[in-house]
């Protein structure tokens, strides 16, 4: 985890997923780095409304595999 959150555009709507109560969650504000197979790094951040990611897929489709994988790790703890 890293302690700073990248800047996100206002048009990105956080993605709320089942299994986590995002409001007042102790991990809200934390960012997880995600490095893909080509070495490109993206950042997944937990907000009090849900997840956001700085990858192009989240920008266009409001969902991405990076969020899914981080969400699975958080809910498994």
C-alpha positions in Angstrom: 0.0 0.0 0.0 1.1 3.6 -0.6 0.1 6.5 1.6 -0.9 9.0 -1.1 -3.8 8.9 -3.4 -3.6 9.9 -7.1 -5.8 12.6 -8.4 -9.1 11.3 -9.9 -11.3 13.1 -12.3 -14.8 14.2 -11.2 -16.5 12.1 -13.9 -15.4 8.8 -12.5 -18.0 7.3 -10.2 -16.7 5.2 -7.4 -17.6 1.5 -7.8 -19.3 0.0 -4.7 -19.0 -3.8 -4.5 -20.7 -6.2 -2.2 -18.8 -7.4 0.9 -17.4 -4.1 2.1 -19.2 -1.3 4.0 -17.2 1.6 2.5 -18.7 4.3 4.7 -16.2 4.9 7.6 -14.2 1.8 6.7 -10.7 1.8 8.3 -9.0 1.4 4.9 -10.8 4.4 3.2 -8.2 6.7 1.7 -5.6 4.0 1.1 -4.2 3.3 -2.3 -2.9 -0.1 -3.6 -0.5 -0.2 -6.5 -1.2 -2.7 -9.2 1.4 -3.6 -11.8 0.2 -5.3 -14.9 2.2 -7.9 -16.9 3.7 -5.2 -19.1 5.0 -3.3 -16.1 2.5 -0.5 -16.2 1.5 0.6 -12.7 -2.1 1.6 -11.8 -3.5 2.7 -8.5 -6.7 1.4 -6.8 -8.1 3.6 -4.1 -10.8 2.9 -1.6 -13.1 5.9 -1.1 -16.1 6.1 1.3 -18.4 5.6 -1.8 -16.5 2.7 -3.3 -13.4 1.9 -5.4 -11.6 4.0 -8.1 -8.7 3.1 -10.3 -6.6 5.3 -12.6 -6.5 2.8 -15.5 -8.2 3.6 -18.9 -10.7 0.7 -18.4 -12.1 2.3 -15.3 -12.2 5.6 -17.0 -14.3 4.3 -19.9 -16.3 1.4 -18.4 -16.4 2.3 -14.6 -15.1 -1.2 -13.8 -11.7 -2.9 -14.1 -9.9 -6.1 -13.1 -7.6 -4.1 -10.9 -10.4 -3.1 -8.6 -11.8 -6.7 -8.6 -8.5 -8.2 -7.6 -7.9 -5.6 -4.8 -11.5 -6.0 -3.6 -11.0 -9.8 -3.4 -7.9 -9.4 -1.2 -9.6 -6.9 1.1 -12.7 -9.0 1.6 -10.5 -12.1 2.2 -8.8 -10.5 5.2 
